[in-house]
Amino acid sequence: MFEGKTEEELWKTYKKTNDPKIREYFVNKYSPLVKYVAGKIAIGMPQNVDFDDLVGYGVFGLLDAIDKFDPEKDIKFKTYAVTRIRGAIYDELRSIDWVPRSIRQKAKELERVIGSLENRLGRAATDAEIAKEMGLSLKDFHTLVLKLSGASMLSLSDVWYIGDESDQVSVMETIESPKSLNPDVIVEREEIKNIIVKAISELPDKEKKVLILYYYEDLTLKEIGEVLQVTESRISQLHTKAIMRLRSKLVSIKKSMVI
């Protein structure tokens, strides 16, 4: 249909014209990406979460990515779309509240304990220290972390506040820094982005590696296990603990920014 035109040229034309035929072309071209991301997420989900539902949620992320992608920025559409698709799936899973209440409560308790303990220690807490704080044996703690793996999702639409509650910013938006924002808000968002980067850098080395390999290198938990030469369940534990630590840091910082 668009023979002789490069994808870069199509993006420039689409951003000027919003041509529905070009949009349809991009949807068809990148729809396999939705199934790929949904398949990765499905691996860690319980059986009651349907793969086709995940694909459906991911399609909304792809459409959103196509509408908001800026071809002038130094980022490939595929990379941008994967982030949007994953975020859309996670956001929808959270909105339908698929995680059992007991698991959600345990996740919040673990997040709170980690935050409190690490603030007190001034460093990353060890498994043994977290287990002791929760009154669990090390074995029971590891079992709990595995149970919480499906609930350990850091949504890209988690909200930060700039100034007051009428001025909201999502984690995803801090990554994008849209041109329409005024300079002061852009500076604020850059500061938030730096806070997120710093929080990740302070994670224990193995947990940091798991996040990088999963979210940036786009490897599955099984593939990460092969790279780090440990079992897939161990990688799942490391991923869950990394997200819990990250959430506790970001929630703590967000509260201090609102006050």
Backbone as JSON, one array per atom type, in Angstrom:
{
  "sequence": "MFEGKTEEELWKTYKKTNDPKIREYFVNKYSPLVKYVAGKIAIGMPQNVDFDDLVGYGVFGLLDAIDKFDPEKDIKFKTYAVTRIRGAIYDELRSIDWVPRSIRQKAKELERVIGSLENRLGRAATDAEIAKEMGLSLKDFHTLVLKLSGASMLSLSDVWYIGDESDQVSVMETIESPKSLNPDVIVEREEIKNIIVKAISELPDKEKKVLILYYYEDLTLKEIGEVLQVTESRISQLHTKAIMRLRSKLVSIKKSMVI",
  "N": [[0.83, -1.21, 0.0], [2.0, 1.19, 0.79], [4.2, 1.36, -0.82], [7.63, 1.87, -1.47], [8.0, 3.84, 0.4], [9.71, 4.69, 3.35], [9.63, 3.55, 6.8], [10.14, 5.61, 8.53], [9.43, 7.83, 7.0], [6.7, 7.35, 6.78], [5.9, 7.67, 9.43], [6.34, 10.4, 9.82], [4.52, 11.45, 8.01], [2.14, 10.48, 9.09], [2.03, 11.79, 11.57], [1.52, 14.33, 10.75], [-0.87, 14.15, 9.31], [-2.61, 12.26, 10.44], [-3.57, 10.03, 9.1], [-5.82, 7.44, 8.72], [-5.33, 5.06, 7.33], [-2.58, 4.75, 7.42], [-2.28, 4.46, 10.12], [-3.62, 2.03, 10.51], [-1.87, 0.42, 9.11], [0.4, 0.47, 10.78], [-0.7, -0.72, 13.07], [-1.26, -3.33, 12.16], [1.32, -4.15, 11.46], [2.71, -4.16, 13.9], [1.2, -5.73, 15.6], [1.97, -8.43, 16.25], [3.81, -7.91, 18.22], [2.31, -7.3, 20.45], [1.25, -9.8, 21.19], [3.63, -11.05, 21.84], [4.56, -9.59, 24.1], [2.37, -10.0, 25.82], [2.55, -12.75, 26.09], [4.94, -13.01, 27.53], [4.22, -11.81, 29.95], [2.13, -13.46, 30.73], [3.38, -15.76, 31.61], [4.04, -15.46, 34.3], [1.58, -15.35, 35.51], [-1.42, -16.42, 37.32], [-3.59, -19.3, 36.58], [-6.19, -18.41, 36.13], [-6.03, -16.09, 34.74], [-6.56, -15.06, 31.56], [-4.91, -15.6, 28.47], [-5.76, -14.46, 26.02], [-7.21, -12.3, 26.95], [-5.16, -10.74, 28.01], [-3.85, -10.07, 25.66], [-5.82, -8.52, 24.47], [-5.9, -6.34, 26.26], [-3.37, -5.39, 25.79], [-3.49, -4.45, 23.17], [-4.72, -1.98, 23.38], [-2.65, -0.59, 24.51], [-0.83, -0.59, 22.38], [-2.21, 0.94, 20.47], [-2.28, 3.35, 21.83], [0.45, 3.86, 21.93], [1.03, 4.26, 19.22], [-0.39, 6.6, 18.72], [0.89, 8.42, 20.41], [3.6, 8.35, 19.92], [6.71, 9.91, 19.24], [8.41, 10.56, 16.47], [10.64, 12.12, 16.2], [12.2, 11.88, 18.38], [15.01, 10.23, 19.87], [14.51, 7.29, 19.82], [13.5, 3.97, 19.22], [10.44, 2.89, 17.68], [9.51, 0.32, 18.34], [10.72, -0.24, 20.82], [9.56, 1.78, 22.38], [6.87, 1.08, 22.12], [6.71, -1.46, 23.34], [6.98, -0.81, 26.03], [4.66, 0.74, 26.43], [2.65, -1.14, 25.81], [3.09, -3.17, 27.72], [2.61, -1.63, 30.02], [-0.13, -0.98, 29.67], [-1.34, -3.49, 29.88], [-0.67, -4.26, 32.51], [-1.9, -2.14, 33.91], [-4.61, -2.61, 33.36], [-4.98, -5.12, 34.51], [-4.63, -4.44, 37.17], [-6.79, -2.74, 37.5], [-9.01, -4.42, 37.31], [-8.69, -5.77, 39.55], [-7.56, -8.39, 40.04], [-5.86, -9.7, 41.77], [-5.94, -11.7, 44.67], [-7.37, -10.61, 47.78], [-6.0, -11.29, 50.15], [-3.41, -11.8, 49.26], [-2.75, -9.32, 48.22], [-2.76, -7.79, 50.55], [-0.63, -8.94, 51.94], [1.43, -8.27, 50.21], [1.47, -5.48, 50.48], [2.15, -5.34, 53.15], [4.74, -6.46, 53.12], [6.02, -4.6, 51.5], [5.82, -2.36, 53.16], [7.3, -3.18, 55.41], [9.86, -3.57, 54.31], [10.45, -0.93, 53.49], [10.43, 0.47, 55.98], [12.41, -0.94, 57.41], [14.72, -0.6, 55.81], [15.0, 2.15, 55.84], [15.68, 2.48, 58.48], [18.04, 1.0, 58.66], [19.61, 2.17, 56.73], [20.5, 1.08, 54.41], [20.24, -1.57, 51.88], [18.11, -4.13, 52.95], [18.78, -7.49, 54.07], [17.59, -10.78, 53.08], [17.3, -12.39, 55.34], [17.09, -10.49, 57.37], [14.73, -9.15, 56.67], [12.91, -11.27, 56.83], [13.07, -11.88, 59.59], [12.07, -9.51, 60.68], [9.45, -9.73, 59.86], [8.66, -11.87, 61.29], [9.05, -14.43, 60.3], [10.36, -17.61, 59.16], [13.34, -18.09, 57.2], [12.85, -19.78, 55.05], [10.03, -19.75, 54.9], [9.71, -17.08, 54.27], [10.85, -16.91, 51.7], [9.03, -18.53, 50.36], [6.73, -16.97, 50.6], [7.48, -14.72, 49.08], [7.55, -15.83, 46.53], [4.83, -16.41, 46.2], [3.86, -13.86, 46.02], [4.69, -12.98, 43.6], [3.09, -12.52, 41.29], [1.75, -10.25, 42.03], [3.54, -8.24, 42.11], [3.77, -5.64, 40.6], [4.88, -2.78, 39.07], [3.23, -0.13, 38.13], [3.22, 1.85, 35.18], [1.57, 3.98, 35.22], [1.4, 4.82, 37.77], [0.86, 7.43, 40.02], [2.53, 10.53, 40.52], [2.89, 13.61, 42.31], [3.07, 17.01, 41.44], [3.57, 19.77, 43.13], [0.59, 20.19, 43.82], [-2.48, 18.21, 44.21], [-3.86, 18.67, 41.9], [-2.12, 18.74, 39.89], [-0.93, 16.32, 38.31], [1.39, 13.67, 37.64], [2.43, 10.88, 35.8], [4.55, 7.95, 36.14], [5.26, 7.06, 33.61], [4.95, 9.42, 32.14], [7.05, 10.93, 33.1], [9.13, 9.86, 31.78], [8.71, 10.64, 29.22], [8.5, 13.49, 29.01], [6.8, 15.59, 27.56], [6.71, 17.96, 24.8], [4.87, 19.94, 25.07], [4.8, 20.84, 27.65], [5.47, 23.36, 30.14], [8.67, 24.95, 30.88], [9.3, 24.84, 33.69], [7.78, 22.67, 34.68], [8.86, 20.61, 33.17], [11.44, 20.52, 34.23], [10.81, 19.67, 36.84], [9.87, 17.1, 36.27], [12.1, 15.9, 35.21], [13.62, 15.78, 37.51], [12.16, 13.92, 38.99], [12.47, 11.7, 37.36], [15.21, 11.31, 37.7], [15.21, 10.6, 40.37], [13.94, 8.12, 40.27], [15.82, 6.66, 38.78], [17.97, 6.76, 40.57], [16.88, 5.33, 42.72], [16.69, 2.77, 41.59], [19.4, 2.28, 41.16], [20.3, 1.89, 43.72], [19.46, -0.58, 44.47], [20.11, -4.03, 45.5], [22.77, -5.78, 43.83], [22.13, -8.15, 42.25], [19.34, -8.01, 42.06], [19.04, -5.61, 40.73], [20.2, -6.29, 38.28], [18.34, -8.17, 37.36], [16.05, -6.57, 36.95], [17.0, -4.86, 34.92], [17.59, -6.69, 32.86], [15.06, -7.78, 32.44], [13.21, -5.61, 32.0], [14.55, -3.84, 30.29], [16.29, -5.23, 28.57], [14.51, -7.02, 27.75], [14.23, -9.79, 28.3], [12.93, -13.06, 29.16], [11.89, -14.44, 32.37], [12.89, -16.99, 32.58], [14.96, -16.96, 30.69], [16.6, -15.06, 31.87], [17.34, -16.45, 34.13], [18.98, -18.36, 32.98], [21.06, -16.76, 32.09], [22.08, -15.72, 34.52], [22.58, -18.05, 35.77], [20.89, -19.39, 37.63], [17.85, -20.76, 39.1], [14.57, -20.44, 37.54], [12.56, -19.84, 39.39], [14.03, -18.65, 41.4], [14.83, -16.32, 40.11], [12.33, -15.16, 39.83], [11.77, -14.6, 42.49], [13.81, -12.71, 43.04], [13.04, -10.69, 41.27], [10.54, -9.97, 42.33], [11.27, -9.03, 44.91], [12.9, -6.88, 44.16], [11.05, -5.15, 42.92], [9.34, -4.66, 45.1], [11.09, -3.34, 46.84], [11.67, -1.12, 45.29], [9.14, 0.04, 44.95], [8.57, 0.71, 47.64], [10.53, 2.63, 48.11], [9.85, 4.62, 46.21], [7.23, 5.26, 46.94], [7.65, 6.31, 49.49], [9.25, 8.54, 48.88], [7.48, 9.91, 47.24], [5.48, 10.62, 49.06], [6.85, 12.42, 50.67], [7.25, 14.41, 48.83], [4.73, 15.4, 48.37], [3.96, 16.55, 50.72]],
  "CA": [[0.0, 0.0, 0.0], [2.87, 2.35, 0.88], [5.42, 0.89, -1.47], [8.62, 2.9, -1.78], [8.15, 4.76, 1.52], [10.32, 4.12, 4.55], [8.78, 3.69, 7.99], [10.39, 6.96, 9.05], [8.6, 8.74, 6.2], [5.3, 7.1, 7.14], [5.66, 8.28, 10.73], [6.26, 11.85, 9.64], [3.24, 11.73, 7.34], [1.04, 10.18, 10.02], [1.97, 12.82, 12.6], [0.97, 15.54, 10.13], [-2.2, 13.95, 8.71], [-3.43, 11.27, 11.17], [-4.17, 9.17, 8.08], [-6.24, 6.17, 9.32], [-4.73, 3.94, 6.61], [-1.22, 4.58, 7.95], [-2.47, 3.93, 11.48], [-3.95, 0.62, 10.34], [-0.63, -0.25, 8.68], [1.24, 0.29, 11.96], [-1.37, -1.69, 13.94], [-1.03, -4.67, 11.59], [2.75, -4.47, 11.48], [3.22, -4.37, 15.25], [0.31, -6.56, 16.42], [2.68, -9.57, 16.84], [4.52, -7.43, 19.41], [1.36, -7.39, 21.55], [1.22, -11.2, 21.62], [4.92, -11.35, 22.45], [4.57, -9.01, 25.45], [1.34, -10.71, 26.59], [3.09, -14.08, 26.39], [5.91, -12.87, 28.6], [3.51, -11.5, 31.2], [1.3, -14.62, 31.07], [4.2, -16.78, 32.26], [4.0, -15.31, 35.75], [0.21, -15.16, 35.97], [-2.17, -17.63, 37.66], [-4.34, -19.87, 35.47], [-7.45, -17.72, 35.88], [-5.78, -14.94, 33.86], [-6.62, -15.58, 30.2], [-3.93, -15.01, 27.55], [-6.45, -13.61, 25.04], [-7.54, -11.06, 27.64], [-3.93, -9.95, 28.09], [-3.63, -9.53, 24.32], [-6.81, -7.44, 24.3], [-5.44, -5.17, 27.03], [-2.15, -4.89, 25.15], [-3.85, -3.74, 21.94], [-4.96, -0.59, 23.76], [-1.33, 0.0, 24.68], [-0.25, -0.38, 21.06], [-2.91, 2.08, 19.87], [-1.81, 4.52, 22.56], [1.83, 4.1, 21.5], [1.0, 4.81, 17.86], [-0.89, 7.98, 18.78], [1.75, 9.31, 21.19], [5.01, 8.22, 19.55], [7.33, 11.07, 18.62], [9.49, 10.06, 15.62], [11.8, 13.02, 16.25], [13.02, 11.51, 19.53], [15.99, 9.19, 19.58], [14.05, 6.02, 20.38], [12.8, 3.16, 18.22], [9.03, 2.69, 18.03], [9.34, -0.99, 18.97], [11.1, -0.08, 22.22], [8.53, 2.61, 23.01], [5.6, 0.35, 22.12], [6.77, -2.53, 24.34], [6.72, -0.18, 27.33], [3.23, 1.11, 26.47], [1.83, -2.37, 25.81], [3.22, -3.77, 29.05], [1.92, -0.77, 30.98], [-1.58, -1.11, 29.48], [-1.76, -4.8, 30.42], [-0.58, -4.19, 33.97], [-2.91, -1.21, 34.39], [-5.92, -3.25, 33.28], [-5.0, -6.18, 35.53], [-4.83, -3.8, 38.46], [-8.13, -2.14, 37.56], [-10.01, -5.46, 37.53], [-8.43, -6.28, 40.9], [-7.48, -9.85, 39.93], [-5.05, -10.26, 42.85], [-6.72, -11.97, 45.87], [-7.16, -9.61, 48.83], [-4.99, -11.74, 51.11], [-2.1, -11.62, 48.63], [-2.52, -7.88, 48.13], [-2.43, -7.31, 51.9], [0.72, -9.41, 52.24], [2.35, -7.47, 49.39], [1.57, -4.16, 51.11], [2.88, -5.52, 54.41], [6.14, -6.65, 52.78], [6.5, -3.31, 51.01], [5.95, -1.48, 54.33], [8.4, -3.68, 56.24], [11.11, -3.27, 53.61], [10.68, 0.51, 53.56], [10.74, 0.82, 57.36], [13.68, -1.57, 57.79], [15.84, -0.01, 55.07], [15.17, 3.51, 56.36], [16.35, 2.33, 59.78], [19.39, 0.47, 58.45], [20.37, 3.03, 55.83], [21.03, 0.24, 53.32], [19.32, -2.63, 51.48], [17.99, -5.19, 53.95], [18.97, -8.85, 53.57], [16.42, -11.66, 53.21], [17.21, -12.83, 56.74], [16.63, -9.35, 58.18], [13.32, -8.91, 56.35], [12.17, -12.41, 57.39], [13.02, -11.7, 61.05], [11.17, -8.37, 60.94], [8.09, -10.19, 59.62], [8.4, -13.01, 62.16], [9.01, -15.63, 59.46], [11.62, -18.3, 58.89], [13.85, -17.72, 55.88], [12.16, -20.62, 54.09], [8.67, -19.23, 54.74], [9.82, -15.78, 53.59], [11.05, -17.18, 50.28], [7.75, -19.05, 49.84], [5.85, -15.81, 50.51], [7.91, -13.89, 47.95], [7.09, -16.5, 45.31], [3.37, -16.23, 46.12], [3.57, -12.46, 45.71], [5.3, -12.61, 42.32], [2.1, -11.98, 40.36], [1.24, -8.96, 42.49], [4.64, -7.27, 42.16], [3.75, -4.88, 39.36], [5.04, -1.34, 39.2], [2.52, 0.42, 36.98], [3.76, 3.07, 34.59], [0.64, 5.07, 35.45], [1.44, 5.23, 39.17], [0.85, 8.89, 39.98], [3.31, 11.43, 41.37], [2.27, 14.94, 42.33], [3.96, 18.17, 41.36], [2.91, 20.91, 43.76], [-0.64, 19.78, 44.5], [-3.15, 17.08, 43.6], [-4.42, 19.02, 40.6], [-1.02, 18.66, 38.93], [-0.5, 14.93, 38.42], [2.35, 13.16, 36.67], [2.65, 9.44, 35.93], [5.92, 7.53, 35.91], [5.44, 7.04, 32.16], [5.09, 10.79, 31.65], [8.37, 11.45, 33.45], [10.04, 9.34, 30.77], [8.46, 11.29, 27.93], [8.67, 14.94, 29.04], [6.21, 16.15, 26.34], [7.13, 19.31, 24.43], [3.82, 20.91, 25.4], [4.92, 21.28, 29.03], [6.3, 24.54, 30.34], [10.01, 24.59, 31.35], [9.33, 24.5, 35.12], [7.25, 21.32, 34.86], [9.84, 19.69, 32.59], [12.51, 20.4, 35.23], [10.28, 18.84, 37.91], [9.76, 15.72, 35.8], [13.47, 15.39, 35.1], [14.04, 15.47, 38.87], [11.49, 12.67, 39.36], [13.13, 10.64, 36.6], [16.49, 11.09, 38.36], [14.92, 9.9, 41.62], [13.66, 6.72, 39.91], [17.11, 6.07, 38.4], [18.75, 6.61, 41.8], [16.27, 4.24, 43.49], [17.09, 1.52, 40.95], [20.84, 2.1, 41.34], [20.56, 1.5, 45.1], [19.03, -1.96, 44.7], [21.18, -5.03, 45.5], [23.28, -6.0, 42.47], [21.39, -9.17, 41.51], [17.99, -7.52, 41.8], [19.2, -4.59, 39.71], [20.44, -7.0, 37.02], [17.08, -8.79, 36.93], [15.2, -5.5, 36.4], [17.56, -4.4, 33.65], [17.44, -7.74, 31.85], [13.63, -8.02, 32.18], [12.49, -4.45, 31.47], [15.29, -3.11, 29.26], [16.79, -6.18, 27.57], [13.31, -7.74, 27.31], [14.38, -11.23, 28.45], [11.96, -13.71, 30.05], [12.49, -14.86, 33.65], [13.65, -18.21, 32.3], [16.19, -16.55, 30.0], [17.45, -14.38, 32.86], [17.88, -17.52, 34.96], [20.08, -18.98, 32.24], [22.16, -15.79, 32.08], [22.65, -15.61, 35.87], [22.83, -19.43, 36.2], [20.06, -19.77, 38.77], [16.55, -21.26, 38.65], [13.56, -19.44, 37.19], [11.86, -19.44, 40.62], [14.92, -17.71, 42.1], [14.73, -15.05, 39.38], [11.02, -14.62, 40.18], [11.94, -14.03, 43.83], [14.63, -11.51, 42.92], [12.22, -9.68, 40.6], [9.53, -9.51, 43.29], [11.93, -8.22, 45.95], [13.35, -5.63, 43.54], [9.87, -4.28, 42.75], [8.88, -4.25, 46.43], [12.03, -2.33, 47.34], [11.51, 0.07, 44.46], [7.85, 0.65, 45.31], [8.66, 1.31, 48.97], [11.33, 3.85, 47.98], [9.11, 5.63, 45.45], [6.06, 5.69, 47.74], [8.2, 7.15, 50.55], [9.68, 9.8, 48.28], [6.29, 10.6, 46.75], [4.8, 11.2, 50.22], [7.62, 13.58, 51.12], [7.11, 15.47, 47.83], [3.38, 15.96, 48.45], [3.86, 17.34, 51.95]],
  "C": [[0.87, 1.27, 0.0], [4.24, 2.03, 0.3], [6.34, 2.07, -1.79], [8.83, 3.89, -0.66], [8.78, 4.04, 2.71], [9.38, 4.32, 5.73], [8.94, 5.09, 8.59], [9.53, 7.99, 8.32], [7.12, 8.6, 6.54], [4.96, 7.74, 8.49], [5.49, 9.79, 10.6], [4.94, 12.25, 8.99], [2.08, 11.54, 8.3], [0.9, 11.29, 11.07], [1.39, 14.14, 12.05], [-0.5, 15.37, 9.74], [-3.16, 13.08, 9.51], [-4.19, 10.36, 10.21], [-4.53, 7.81, 8.69], [-5.64, 4.94, 8.64], [-3.3, 3.67, 7.1], [-1.29, 3.99, 9.36], [-2.75, 2.43, 11.42], [-2.71, -0.19, 9.94], [0.25, -0.53, 9.9], [0.63, -0.73, 12.93], [-1.1, -3.11, 13.46], [0.44, -5.1, 11.7], [3.22, -4.85, 12.88], [2.3, -5.2, 16.15], [1.01, -7.8, 16.97], [3.44, -9.19, 18.11], [3.62, -7.53, 20.65], [1.32, -8.82, 22.1], [2.52, -11.6, 22.31], [4.97, -10.85, 23.89], [3.57, -9.73, 26.34], [1.84, -12.09, 26.99], [4.09, -14.05, 27.51], [5.23, -12.67, 29.94], [2.72, -12.72, 31.67], [2.07, -15.69, 31.84], [4.11, -16.69, 33.78], [2.6, -15.15, 36.33], [-0.45, -16.47, 36.38], [-3.07, -18.07, 36.51], [-5.64, -19.13, 35.15], [-7.28, -16.46, 35.03], [-5.63, -15.45, 32.43], [-5.65, -14.84, 29.27], [-4.6, -14.06, 26.56], [-6.87, -12.28, 25.67], [-6.32, -10.14, 27.72], [-3.63, -9.31, 26.74], [-4.57, -8.35, 24.07], [-6.4, -6.17, 25.03], [-4.24, -4.53, 26.32], [-2.42, -4.11, 23.88], [-4.08, -2.26, 22.24], [-3.63, 0.14, 23.96], [-0.65, 0.3, 23.35], [-0.89, 0.84, 20.4], [-2.45, 3.39, 20.52], [-0.4, 4.89, 22.12], [1.88, 4.74, 20.12], [0.59, 6.28, 17.88], [0.11, 8.93, 19.44], [3.24, 9.25, 20.82], [5.51, 9.48, 18.84], [8.53, 10.6, 17.8], [10.75, 10.91, 15.66], [12.71, 12.69, 17.44], [13.91, 10.32, 19.18], [15.61, 7.88, 20.27], [13.28, 5.27, 19.3], [11.35, 2.94, 18.65], [8.82, 1.37, 18.76], [9.65, -0.92, 20.46], [10.04, 0.69, 22.98], [7.23, 1.83, 23.15], [5.58, -0.76, 23.17], [6.43, -1.98, 25.72], [5.24, 0.17, 27.48], [2.32, -0.12, 26.56], [1.87, -3.02, 27.18], [2.47, -2.96, 30.1], [0.41, -0.89, 30.89], [-2.1, -2.42, 30.07], [-1.75, -4.77, 31.93], [-1.66, -3.29, 34.56], [-4.3, -1.86, 34.41], [-6.04, -4.36, 34.31], [-5.26, -5.58, 36.91], [-6.26, -3.27, 38.59], [-9.22, -3.18, 37.8], [-9.77, -6.2, 38.85], [-8.37, -7.8, 40.93], [-6.69, -10.5, 41.06], [-5.92, -10.48, 44.08], [-6.37, -10.98, 46.99], [-6.06, -10.01, 49.8], [-3.58, -11.54, 50.56], [-1.75, -10.13, 48.56], [-2.12, -7.3, 49.49], [-1.01, -7.7, 52.29], [1.76, -8.6, 51.47], [2.55, -6.1, 50.01], [2.37, -4.25, 52.4], [4.38, -5.66, 54.14], [6.76, -5.33, 52.31], [6.75, -2.35, 52.17], [7.15, -1.87, 55.19], [9.75, -3.35, 55.61], [11.45, -1.78, 53.73], [11.13, 0.94, 54.94], [12.13, 0.32, 57.76], [14.86, -0.89, 57.1], [16.06, 1.45, 55.45], [15.96, 3.49, 57.67], [17.81, 1.92, 59.61], [20.26, 1.4, 57.6], [21.02, 2.28, 54.69], [19.97, -0.77, 52.93], [19.31, -3.73, 52.53], [18.19, -6.57, 53.32], [17.68, -9.65, 53.75], [16.21, -12.05, 54.67], [16.66, -11.72, 57.62], [15.15, -9.07, 57.93], [12.45, -10.02, 56.96], [12.0, -12.26, 58.9], [12.04, -10.6, 61.42], [9.71, -8.79, 60.78], [7.71, -11.39, 60.49], [8.29, -14.32, 61.4], [10.38, -16.3, 59.43], [12.07, -17.88, 57.51], [13.14, -18.51, 54.78], [10.75, -20.1, 53.82], [8.67, -17.88, 54.03], [9.98, -15.98, 52.1], [9.77, -17.71, 49.62], [6.76, -17.9, 49.64], [6.19, -14.96, 49.29], [7.46, -14.5, 46.62], [5.59, -16.32, 45.11], [3.02, -14.82, 45.66], [4.04, -12.05, 44.32], [4.31, -12.0, 41.34], [1.59, -10.61, 40.74], [2.3, -7.87, 42.43], [4.76, -6.5, 40.85], [3.88, -3.39, 39.66], [4.42, -0.69, 37.97], [3.15, 1.71, 36.49], [2.8, 4.24, 34.77], [0.54, 5.42, 36.93], [1.66, 6.74, 39.21], [1.79, 9.53, 40.99], [2.59, 12.77, 41.35], [3.33, 16.02, 42.26], [3.18, 19.33, 41.95], [1.67, 20.48, 44.53], [-1.33, 18.7, 43.7], [-3.76, 17.39, 42.25], [-3.36, 18.91, 39.5], [-0.38, 17.29, 39.03], [0.46, 14.54, 37.3], [2.49, 11.66, 36.88], [4.11, 9.12, 35.67], [6.22, 7.52, 34.41], [5.69, 8.44, 31.62], [6.45, 11.38, 31.99], [9.4, 10.99, 32.43], [9.92, 10.15, 29.49], [8.76, 12.79, 27.9], [8.13, 15.62, 27.78], [6.62, 17.61, 26.08], [6.11, 20.36, 24.86], [3.95, 21.45, 26.82], [5.76, 22.55, 29.13], [7.62, 24.13, 30.99], [10.07, 24.17, 32.81], [8.86, 23.08, 35.37], [8.22, 20.29, 34.3], [10.98, 19.46, 33.57], [12.06, 19.48, 36.37], [10.28, 17.37, 37.5], [11.14, 15.09, 35.62], [13.99, 15.0, 36.49], [13.44, 14.15, 39.33], [12.16, 11.5, 38.65], [14.47, 10.28, 37.26], [16.32, 10.32, 39.67], [14.69, 8.42, 41.35], [14.96, 6.0, 39.57], [17.95, 5.81, 39.64], [18.22, 5.44, 42.64], [16.67, 2.88, 42.92], [18.57, 1.23, 41.22], [21.18, 1.62, 42.75], [20.09, 0.1, 45.44], [20.24, -2.89, 44.79], [21.52, -5.44, 44.07], [22.45, -7.0, 41.67], [19.99, -8.71, 41.15], [18.01, -6.45, 40.7], [19.38, -5.24, 38.34], [19.15, -7.6, 36.47], [16.16, -7.73, 36.32], [15.69, -5.04, 35.04], [17.32, -5.43, 32.55], [15.97, -7.95, 31.47], [12.98, -6.83, 31.47], [13.22, -3.74, 30.33], [15.86, -4.02, 28.18], [15.68, -7.09, 27.07], [13.48, -9.28, 27.33], [13.27, -11.79, 29.34], [12.67, -14.1, 31.35], [13.35, -16.1, 33.45], [14.99, -17.88, 31.64], [17.16, -15.86, 30.96], [18.1, -15.41, 33.78], [19.07, -18.19, 34.3], [21.3, -18.07, 32.22], [22.87, -15.75, 33.45], [22.92, -16.98, 36.5], [22.15, -19.77, 37.53], [18.7, -20.21, 38.23], [15.59, -20.11, 38.33], [12.82, -18.94, 38.43], [12.71, -18.45, 41.42], [14.87, -16.34, 41.43], [13.4, -14.37, 39.71], [11.08, -13.96, 41.57], [12.71, -12.72, 43.78], [13.85, -10.36, 42.3], [11.2, -9.09, 41.58], [10.15, -8.61, 44.35], [12.4, -6.88, 45.39], [12.19, -4.65, 43.39], [9.35, -3.78, 44.09], [9.78, -3.17, 47.01], [11.81, -1.01, 46.6], [10.21, 0.8, 44.81], [7.94, 1.35, 46.66], [9.46, 2.61, 48.93], [10.53, 4.96, 47.31], [7.91, 6.16, 46.23], [6.53, 6.64, 48.84], [8.58, 8.52, 50.03], [8.47, 10.61, 47.82], [5.55, 11.3, 47.92], [5.52, 12.47, 50.66], [7.48, 14.75, 50.14], [5.74, 16.15, 47.91], [3.25, 16.9, 49.63], [4.4, 18.76, 51.73]]
}
